[in-house]
Amino acid sequence: MSVLTIDILNPKAEELLKNLADLQLIAIKDRKNNPFLQVIERFRKKNEANAPSLEEITKEVEKVRNRDNDNERFSI
């Protein structure tokens, strides 16, 4: 059995897939019902207000890069 991820570009393709599932030739699993993804979505919603801005992320990345560069200079 193979597992594939398919991006549907045309709504007609979705209907064809549903027909194949009706004939029991394929099984379609909705990713929205994945418990792991549901937990991730809950975390995202819960922390949405606390999410750092792009500017804050950039400053933090620059700080870490500078720290790492300083450590490389002294480790020779």
Protein Blocks (a to p, Z undefined) as FASTA:
>chain_A
ZZdddddfbfklmmmmmmmmmnopaccddfklpmklmmmmmmmmmmmmmpccfklmmmmm
mmmmmmmmmmmmmmZZ
